[in-house]
Amino acid sequence: MTDGARPRLDRASVVDAALATLEERGLDGLSGHAVARRLGVRQPALYHHFRGMADLLDATAATVLDRSHTDRLPAPGDTWADFLTRNARSLRRAMLSVRDGARLVASSGSRAPNVANAVAQVAFLESEGFGGPEAVLAFIAVSRYTIGSTLEQQSAPGGSDIELDGGGTDGGGAVPGADRLAALAAEVTALGPDHEFEVGLAALVRGLAPTG
Protein backbone atom coordinates (compact mmCIF):
# COMPACT_ATOMS: atom_id res chain seq x y z
CA MET A 1 0.00 0.00 0.00
CA THR A 2 1.51 3.36 -0.99
CA ASP A 3 1.58 6.38 1.25
CA GLY A 4 -1.10 8.05 -0.83
CA ALA A 5 -3.43 5.08 -0.41
CA ARG A 6 -3.12 4.85 3.35
CA PRO A 7 -6.39 5.48 5.17
CA ARG A 8 -6.60 8.55 7.34
CA LEU A 9 -6.79 7.44 10.94
CA ASP A 10 -8.30 9.33 13.84
CA ARG A 11 -10.11 8.26 17.00
CA ALA A 12 -13.53 8.30 15.35
CA SER A 13 -12.49 6.12 12.40
CA VAL A 14 -10.84 3.58 14.71
CA VAL A 15 -13.94 3.42 16.92
CA ASP A 16 -16.16 2.98 13.85
CA ALA A 17 -13.95 0.10 12.75
CA ALA A 18 -14.16 -1.39 16.24
CA LEU A 19 -17.96 -1.22 16.14
CA ALA A 20 -18.05 -2.89 12.73
CA THR A 21 -15.73 -5.61 14.02
CA LEU A 22 -17.92 -6.05 17.10
CA GLU A 23 -21.00 -6.60 14.94
CA GLU A 24 -19.15 -9.11 12.80
CA ARG A 25 -17.18 -11.05 15.39
CA GLY A 26 -18.70 -10.29 18.81
CA LEU A 27 -16.82 -9.00 21.83
CA ASP A 28 -14.65 -12.12 22.12
CA GLY A 29 -13.40 -11.52 18.58
CA LEU A 30 -12.83 -7.79 18.99
CA SER A 31 -9.07 -7.36 19.06
CA GLY A 32 -6.59 -4.71 18.04
CA HIS A 33 -5.37 -6.98 15.27
CA ALA A 34 -8.89 -7.42 13.87
CA VAL A 35 -9.59 -3.68 13.98
CA ALA A 36 -6.25 -2.85 12.32
CA ARG A 37 -6.87 -5.41 9.59
CA ARG A 38 -10.27 -3.89 8.87
CA LEU A 39 -8.63 -0.48 8.51
CA GLY A 40 -5.77 -1.79 6.39
CA VAL A 41 -3.06 -0.70 8.83
CA ARG A 42 -0.67 -2.33 11.26
CA GLN A 43 -1.88 -2.69 14.83
CA PRO A 44 0.62 -0.21 16.36
CA ALA A 45 -0.99 2.54 14.26
CA LEU A 46 -4.12 2.27 16.45
CA TYR A 47 -2.15 3.18 19.52
CA HIS A 48 -1.21 6.59 18.21
CA HIS A 49 -4.82 7.39 19.18
CA PHE A 50 -5.44 5.04 22.13
CA ARG A 51 -3.28 4.03 25.08
CA GLY A 52 -4.12 0.37 24.50
CA MET A 53 -6.97 -2.02 23.79
CA ALA A 54 -8.74 -1.21 27.07
CA ASP A 55 -8.80 2.46 26.10
CA LEU A 56 -10.23 1.58 22.67
CA LEU A 57 -12.94 -0.58 24.28
CA ASP A 58 -13.84 2.25 26.65
CA ALA A 59 -14.12 4.67 23.74
CA THR A 60 -16.23 2.20 21.77
CA ALA A 61 -18.63 1.71 24.68
CA ALA A 62 -18.83 5.47 25.24
CA THR A 63 -19.66 5.98 21.56
CA VAL A 64 -22.49 3.42 21.76
CA LEU A 65 -23.93 5.30 24.73
CA ASP A 66 -23.42 8.74 23.18
CA ARG A 67 -25.24 7.68 20.01
CA SER A 68 -28.13 5.74 21.50
CA HIS A 69 -28.50 6.48 25.23
CA THR A 70 -30.46 9.66 24.53
CA ASP A 71 -32.61 10.00 27.66
CA ARG A 72 -29.97 10.71 30.28
CA LEU A 73 -31.51 13.90 31.67
CA PRO A 74 -34.95 14.67 33.16
CA ALA A 75 -37.55 16.15 30.84
CA PRO A 76 -40.07 18.87 31.74
CA GLY A 77 -42.88 17.38 33.79
CA ASP A 78 -40.97 14.25 34.80
CA THR A 79 -41.45 12.76 38.23
CA TRP A 80 -38.49 10.94 39.74
CA ALA A 81 -40.08 7.61 38.75
CA ASP A 82 -40.68 8.80 35.18
CA PHE A 83 -37.07 9.84 34.86
CA LEU A 84 -35.51 6.69 36.33
CA THR A 85 -37.72 4.53 34.13
CA ARG A 86 -37.03 6.49 30.95
CA ASN A 87 -33.31 6.58 31.68
CA ALA A 88 -33.19 2.80 32.18
CA ARG A 89 -35.08 2.15 28.95
CA SER A 90 -32.69 4.43 27.11
CA LEU A 91 -29.63 2.64 28.50
CA ARG A 92 -31.09 -0.74 27.56
CA ARG A 93 -31.90 0.47 24.04
CA ALA A 94 -28.32 1.61 23.59
CA MET A 95 -26.86 -1.71 24.72
CA LEU A 96 -29.25 -3.67 22.51
CA SER A 97 -28.27 -1.54 19.50
CA VAL A 98 -24.99 -3.45 19.09
CA ARG A 99 -23.91 -7.05 19.40
CA ASP A 100 -22.72 -7.87 22.94
CA GLY A 101 -23.52 -4.28 23.93
CA ALA A 102 -24.21 -5.08 27.58
CA ARG A 103 -20.92 -6.96 27.95
CA LEU A 104 -19.10 -4.10 26.28
CA VAL A 105 -20.58 -1.49 28.61
CA ALA A 106 -20.25 -3.66 31.72
CA SER A 107 -16.58 -4.39 31.06
CA SER A 108 -15.54 -0.86 30.18
CA GLY A 109 -14.95 2.30 32.12
CA SER A 110 -17.59 4.16 30.13
CA ARG A 111 -20.15 4.03 32.93
CA ALA A 112 -18.16 6.71 34.75
CA PRO A 113 -20.66 9.52 34.35
CA ASN A 114 -20.39 12.71 32.44
CA VAL A 115 -19.99 15.02 35.43
CA ALA A 116 -22.49 17.63 34.22
CA ASN A 117 -25.09 14.91 33.59
CA ALA A 118 -24.46 13.29 36.96
CA VAL A 119 -24.84 16.62 38.77
CA ALA A 120 -28.14 17.28 36.99
CA GLN A 121 -29.44 13.77 37.65
CA VAL A 122 -28.66 13.80 41.37
CA ALA A 123 -29.96 17.36 41.76
CA PHE A 124 -33.23 16.35 40.12
CA LEU A 125 -33.75 13.39 42.45
CA GLU A 126 -32.90 15.59 45.43
CA SER A 127 -35.54 18.07 44.26
CA GLU A 128 -37.98 15.13 44.24
CA GLY A 129 -37.30 14.32 47.89
CA PHE A 130 -34.27 12.00 47.76
CA GLY A 131 -31.33 12.45 50.07
CA GLY A 132 -27.99 12.75 48.30
CA PRO A 133 -26.78 9.19 49.02
CA GLU A 134 -30.27 7.87 48.23
CA ALA A 135 -30.14 9.54 44.82
CA VAL A 136 -26.75 8.07 43.96
CA LEU A 137 -27.77 4.60 45.14
CA ALA A 138 -30.98 4.79 43.10
CA PHE A 139 -28.98 5.36 39.92
CA ILE A 140 -26.59 2.55 40.83
CA ALA A 141 -29.47 0.12 41.43
CA VAL A 142 -31.27 0.96 38.19
CA SER A 143 -28.05 0.85 36.17
CA ARG A 144 -27.02 -2.52 37.56
CA TYR A 145 -30.47 -4.02 37.01
CA THR A 146 -30.59 -2.72 33.44
CA ILE A 147 -27.11 -3.93 32.54
CA GLY A 148 -27.62 -7.32 34.19
CA SER A 149 -30.99 -7.88 32.55
CA THR A 150 -29.68 -6.91 29.13
CA LEU A 151 -26.57 -9.03 29.59
CA GLU A 152 -28.70 -12.09 30.31
CA GLN A 153 -30.92 -11.35 27.31
CA GLN A 154 -28.00 -11.00 24.92
CA SER A 155 -26.20 -14.06 26.32
CA ALA A 156 -29.16 -16.46 26.27
CA PRO A 157 -29.67 -18.76 23.28
CA GLY A 158 -32.27 -17.14 21.07
CA GLY A 159 -32.01 -13.87 22.98
CA SER A 160 -34.16 -14.83 25.97
CA ASP A 161 -34.21 -17.47 28.67
CA ILE A 162 -36.56 -18.18 31.56
CA GLU A 163 -34.98 -19.89 34.55
CA LEU A 164 -37.12 -20.40 37.63
CA ASP A 165 -35.09 -22.73 39.85
CA GLY A 166 -31.51 -21.49 39.59
CA GLY A 167 -30.58 -23.99 36.90
CA GLY A 168 -30.66 -27.23 38.90
CA THR A 169 -32.21 -30.49 37.74
CA ASP A 170 -34.39 -32.81 39.83
CA GLY A 171 -36.10 -35.27 37.56
CA GLY A 172 -38.44 -32.83 35.80
CA GLY A 173 -41.82 -34.38 35.14
CA ALA A 174 -41.66 -36.63 38.22
CA VAL A 175 -42.21 -33.59 40.47
CA PRO A 176 -45.87 -32.70 41.15
CA GLY A 177 -46.67 -29.35 39.54
CA ALA A 178 -43.67 -29.50 37.17
CA ASP A 179 -45.89 -29.52 34.10
CA ARG A 180 -47.74 -26.43 35.28
CA LEU A 181 -44.44 -24.68 36.03
CA ALA A 182 -43.22 -25.49 32.52
CA ALA A 183 -46.44 -24.08 31.09
CA LEU A 184 -46.06 -20.87 33.11
CA ALA A 185 -42.46 -20.52 31.97
CA ALA A 186 -43.64 -20.89 28.37
CA GLU A 187 -46.26 -18.17 28.92
CA VAL A 188 -43.66 -15.81 30.34
CA THR A 189 -41.27 -16.56 27.48
CA ALA A 190 -44.05 -15.76 25.02
CA LEU A 191 -44.51 -12.33 26.65
CA GLY A 192 -40.97 -11.54 25.54
CA PRO A 193 -37.87 -9.91 27.04
CA ASP A 194 -39.27 -6.38 26.83
CA HIS A 195 -42.18 -7.32 29.07
CA GLU A 196 -39.90 -9.19 31.46
CA PHE A 197 -37.62 -6.16 31.72
CA GLU A 198 -40.50 -3.76 32.32
CA VAL A 199 -42.00 -5.85 35.13
CA GLY A 200 -38.68 -5.96 36.96
CA LEU A 201 -37.95 -2.29 36.34
CA ALA A 202 -41.37 -1.22 37.66
CA ALA A 203 -40.90 -3.27 40.83
CA LEU A 204 -37.43 -1.86 41.37
CA VAL A 205 -38.49 1.75 40.84
CA ARG A 206 -41.41 1.35 43.25
CA GLY A 207 -38.98 0.16 45.88
CA LEU A 208 -36.71 3.18 45.38
CA ALA A 209 -39.28 5.74 46.57
CA PRO A 210 -37.56 8.37 48.75
CA THR A 211 -37.79 7.74 52.46
CA GLY A 212 -37.17 11.30 53.62
C-alpha positions as CSV (number, residue, x, y, z in Angstrom):
1,M,0.0,0.0,0.0
2,T,1.5,3.4,-1.0
3,D,1.6,6.4,1.2
4,G,-1.1,8.0,-0.8
5,A,-3.4,5.1,-0.4
6,R,-3.1,4.9,3.4
7,P,-6.4,5.5,5.2
8,R,-6.6,8.6,7.3
9,L,-6.8,7.4,10.9
10,D,-8.3,9.3,13.8
11,R,-10.1,8.3,17.0
12,A,-13.5,8.3,15.4
13,S,-12.5,6.1,12.4
14,V,-10.8,3.6,14.7
15,V,-13.9,3.4,16.9
16,D,-16.2,3.0,13.9
17,A,-14.0,0.1,12.7
18,A,-14.2,-1.4,16.2
19,L,-18.0,-1.2,16.1
20,A,-18.0,-2.9,12.7
21,T,-15.7,-5.6,14.0
22,L,-17.9,-6.0,17.1
23,E,-21.0,-6.6,14.9
24,E,-19.2,-9.1,12.8
25,R,-17.2,-11.0,15.4
26,G,-18.7,-10.3,18.8
27,L,-16.8,-9.0,21.8
28,D,-14.7,-12.1,22.1
29,G,-13.4,-11.5,18.6
30,L,-12.8,-7.8,19.0
31,S,-9.1,-7.4,19.1
32,G,-6.6,-4.7,18.0
33,H,-5.4,-7.0,15.3
34,A,-8.9,-7.4,13.9
35,V,-9.6,-3.7,14.0
36,A,-6.3,-2.8,12.3
37,R,-6.9,-5.4,9.6
38,R,-10.3,-3.9,8.9
39,L,-8.6,-0.5,8.5
40,G,-5.8,-1.8,6.4
41,V,-3.1,-0.7,8.8
42,R,-0.7,-2.3,11.3
43,Q,-1.9,-2.7,14.8
44,P,0.6,-0.2,16.4
45,A,-1.0,2.5,14.3
46,L,-4.1,2.3,16.4
47,Y,-2.1,3.2,19.5
48,H,-1.2,6.6,18.2
49,H,-4.8,7.4,19.2
50,F,-5.4,5.0,22.1
51,R,-3.3,4.0,25.1
52,G,-4.1,0.4,24.5
53,M,-7.0,-2.0,23.8
54,A,-8.7,-1.2,27.1
55,D,-8.8,2.5,26.1
56,L,-10.2,1.6,22.7
57,L,-12.9,-0.6,24.3
58,D,-13.8,2.3,26.7
59,A,-14.1,4.7,23.7
60,T,-16.2,2.2,21.8
61,A,-18.6,1.7,24.7
62,A,-18.8,5.5,25.2
63,T,-19.7,6.0,21.6
64,V,-22.5,3.4,21.8
65,L,-23.9,5.3,24.7
66,D,-23.4,8.7,23.2
67,R,-25.2,7.7,20.0
68,S,-28.1,5.7,21.5
69,H,-28.5,6.5,25.2
70,T,-30.5,9.7,24.5
71,D,-32.6,10.0,27.7
72,R,-30.0,10.7,30.3
73,L,-31.5,13.9,31.7
74,P,-34.9,14.7,33.2
75,A,-37.6,16.1,30.8
76,P,-40.1,18.9,31.7
77,G,-42.9,17.4,33.8
78,D,-41.0,14.2,34.8
79,T,-41.5,12.8,38.2
80,W,-38.5,10.9,39.7
81,A,-40.1,7.6,38.7
82,D,-40.7,8.8,35.2
83,F,-37.1,9.8,34.9
84,L,-35.5,6.7,36.3
85,T,-37.7,4.5,34.1
86,R,-37.0,6.5,31.0
87,N,-33.3,6.6,31.7
88,A,-33.2,2.8,32.2
89,R,-35.1,2.1,29.0
90,S,-32.7,4.4,27.1
91,L,-29.6,2.6,28.5
92,R,-31.1,-0.7,27.6
93,R,-31.9,0.5,24.0
94,A,-28.3,1.6,23.6
95,M,-26.9,-1.7,24.7
96,L,-29.2,-3.7,22.5
97,S,-28.3,-1.5,19.5
98,V,-25.0,-3.5,19.1
99,R,-23.9,-7.0,19.4
100,D,-22.7,-7.9,22.9
101,G,-23.5,-4.3,23.9
102,A,-24.2,-5.1,27.6
103,R,-20.9,-7.0,27.9
104,L,-19.1,-4.1,26.3
105,V,-20.6,-1.5,28.6
106,A,-20.3,-3.7,31.7
107,S,-16.6,-4.4,31.1
108,S,-15.5,-0.9,30.2
109,G,-14.9,2.3,32.1
110,S,-17.6,4.2,30.1
111,R,-20.2,4.0,32.9
112,A,-18.2,6.7,34.7
113,P,-20.7,9.5,34.4
114,N,-20.4,12.7,32.4
115,V,-20.0,15.0,35.4
116,A,-22.5,17.6,34.2
117,N,-25.1,14.9,33.6
118,A,-24.5,13.3,37.0
119,V,-24.8,16.6,38.8
120,A,-28.1,17.3,37.0
121,Q,-29.4,13.8,37.7
122,V,-28.7,13.8,41.4
123,A,-30.0,17.4,41.8
124,F,-33.2,16.4,40.1
125,L,-33.7,13.4,42.4
126,E,-32.9,15.6,45.4
127,S,-35.5,18.1,44.3
128,E,-38.0,15.1,44.2
129,G,-37.3,14.3,47.9
130,F,-34.3,12.0,47.8
131,G,-31.3,12.5,50.1
132,G,-28.0,12.8,48.3
133,P,-26.8,9.2,49.0
134,E,-30.3,7.9,48.2
135,A,-30.1,9.5,44.8
136,V,-26.7,8.1,44.0
137,L,-27.8,4.6,45.1
138,A,-31.0,4.8,43.1
139,F,-29.0,5.4,39.9
140,I,-26.6,2.5,40.8
141,A,-29.5,0.1,41.4
142,V,-31.3,1.0,38.2
143,S,-28.1,0.9,36.2
144,R,-27.0,-2.5,37.6
145,Y,-30.5,-4.0,37.0
146,T,-30.6,-2.7,33.4
147,I,-27.1,-3.9,32.5
148,G,-27.6,-7.3,34.2
149,S,-31.0,-7.9,32.6
150,T,-29.7,-6.9,29.1
151,L,-26.6,-9.0,29.6
152,E,-28.7,-12.1,30.3
153,Q,-30.9,-11.4,27.3
154,Q,-28.0,-11.0,24.9
155,S,-26.2,-14.1,26.3
156,A,-29.2,-16.5,26.3
157,P,-29.7,-18.8,23.3
158,G,-32.3,-17.1,21.1
159,G,-32.0,-13.9,23.0
160,S,-34.2,-14.8,26.0
161,D,-34.2,-17.5,28.7
162,I,-36.6,-18.2,31.6
163,E,-35.0,-19.9,34.5
164,L,-37.1,-20.4,37.6
165,D,-35.1,-22.7,39.8
166,G,-31.5,-21.5,39.6
167,G,-30.6,-24.0,36.9
168,G,-30.7,-27.2,38.9
169,T,-32.2,-30.5,37.7
170,D,-34.4,-32.8,39.8
171,G,-36.1,-35.3,37.6
172,G,-38.4,-32.8,35.8
173,G,-41.8,-34.4,35.1
174,A,-41.7,-36.6,38.2
175,V,-42.2,-33.6,40.5
176,P,-45.9,-32.7,41.2
177,G,-46.7,-29.4,39.5
178,A,-43.7,-29.5,37.2
179,D,-45.9,-29.5,34.1
180,R,-47.7,-26.4,35.3
181,L,-44.4,-24.7,36.0
182,A,-43.2,-25.5,32.5
183,A,-46.4,-24.1,31.1
184,L,-46.1,-20.9,33.1
185,A,-42.5,-20.5,32.0
186,A,-43.6,-20.9,28.4
187,E,-46.3,-18.2,28.9
188,V,-43.7,-15.8,30.3
189,T,-41.3,-16.6,27.5
190,A,-44.1,-15.8,25.0
191,L,-44.5,-12.3,26.7
192,G,-41.0,-11.5,25.5
193,P,-37.9,-9.9,27.0
194,D,-39.3,-6.4,26.8
195,H,-42.2,-7.3,29.1
196,E,-39.9,-9.2,31.5
197,F,-37.6,-6.2,31.7
198,E,-40.5,-3.8,32.3
199,V,-42.0,-5.9,35.1
200,G,-38.7,-6.0,37.0
201,L,-38.0,-2.3,36.3
202,A,-41.4,-1.2,37.7
203,A,-40.9,-3.3,40.8
204,L,-37.4,-1.9,41.4
205,V,-38.5,1.8,40.8
206,R,-41.4,1.4,43.2
207,G,-39.0,0.2,45.9
208,L,-36.7,3.2,45.4
209,A,-39.3,5.7,46.6
210,P,-37.6,8.4,48.7
211,T,-37.8,7.7,52.5
212,G,-37.2,11.3,53.6
